[in-house]
Amino acid sequence: MDFVTAFRSAAENTEDARTRQIAQNLAAVHQRIDAAIEAAGRQDRPELIVVTKYFGAEDVRRLYELGVREIGENKDQEAAAKAAETADLEQLRWHFIGQLQTNKAKSVARYAHSVHSADRPKLVRALSSAAARAVEEGHRETPLEALIQVDLRDPLPDDQRGGAAPADIPAIAEAIAGSEHLHLAGLMAVAPLGEAPEPAFERLQQLAARLSETYPEATELSAGMSQDLEAAVRNGATRLRIGRDVLGERPHP
Ligand SMILES: *Cc1c(COP(=O)(O)O)cnc(C)c1O
């Protein structure tokens, strides 16, 4: 059964109004993904990561019950608390997608499957030792996945905010690939504010193609949010990070 049909039927079969709403939203988002794939002539289907920031652990449970396994969060404190509250949901995978300070690496490496926001060698080193320690302490078994977050603003101002300059990708990739506790999975970006997403995602796809020449294992491209998922699908996104179109407007801005 395809996702749209599955979520529509889940919506019909639940007594909980919030679960019904989320299932209907998931059906609608998957319908957009299907249409975008078809329009782009793609054979593969990007994975949907549902971004639960600002929503409670009850919504993570509702998502799990509906079959969602990939969850995105952008703040360590909030993510760590939710991961602890849902520790019994064994197949859940947490994707850390926000700006990350090196002193939070230790915490993130305990619960995250993937960090999409590796954007500087110093953070990579912190994640590497944190992942090693998390293995030693029994918090994880597999290497921590890392994606390099790229700042797509063009021209690039020098107020470093979340995201590496494209020129810094090779050094960061080398640091990730050189760590036995990390796995270089690919690139991630957010479309720059006030710019059409399409040209930015085109540049991202070119950067990803270049990266995979050196690192063929780096196949993931994390791009596309509620507003711009179609542009991301057209430009090769393999992971979409969708929050509000699944869970609704966030309780806080
Ligand atoms: C919040 C967030 C998203 C989801 O955005 P929506 O507009 O709610 O779909 C995706 N990526 C990142 C990095 C985010 O912080």
The ligand as a MOL file (V3000), in Angstrom:
LIG
                    3D

  0  0  0     0  0            999 V3000
M  V30 BEGIN CTAB
M  V30 COUNTS 15 15 0 0 0
M  V30 BEGIN ATOM
M  V30 1 C 12.2510 23.6480 11.6380 0
M  V30 2 C 13.1560 23.1120 10.5940 0
M  V30 3 C 12.6420 22.3980 9.4950 0
M  V30 4 C 11.1570 22.1820 9.2690 0
M  V30 5 O 10.5840 23.3690 8.7990 0
M  V30 6 P 9.0130 23.4720 8.4680 0
M  V30 7 O 8.8820 24.7740 7.7960 0
M  V30 8 O 8.3040 23.3900 9.7590 0
M  V30 9 O 8.6850 22.3220 7.5680 0
M  V30 10 C 13.5380 21.8930 8.5790 0
M  V30 11 N 14.8670 22.0860 8.7130 0
M  V30 12 C 15.4020 22.7620 9.7410 0
M  V30 13 C 16.8800 22.9400 9.8230 0
M  V30 14 C 14.5660 23.2950 10.7100 0
M  V30 15 O 15.0950 23.9710 11.7380 0
M  V30 END ATOM
M  V30 BEGIN BOND
M  V30 1 1 1 2
M  V30 2 1 2 3
M  V30 3 2 2 14
M  V30 4 1 3 4
M  V30 5 2 3 10
M  V30 6 1 4 5
M  V30 7 1 5 6
M  V30 8 2 6 7
M  V30 9 1 6 8
M  V30 10 1 6 9
M  V30 11 1 10 11
M  V30 12 2 11 12
M  V30 13 1 12 13
M  V30 14 1 12 14
M  V30 15 1 14 15
M  V30 END BOND
M  V30 END CTAB
M  END
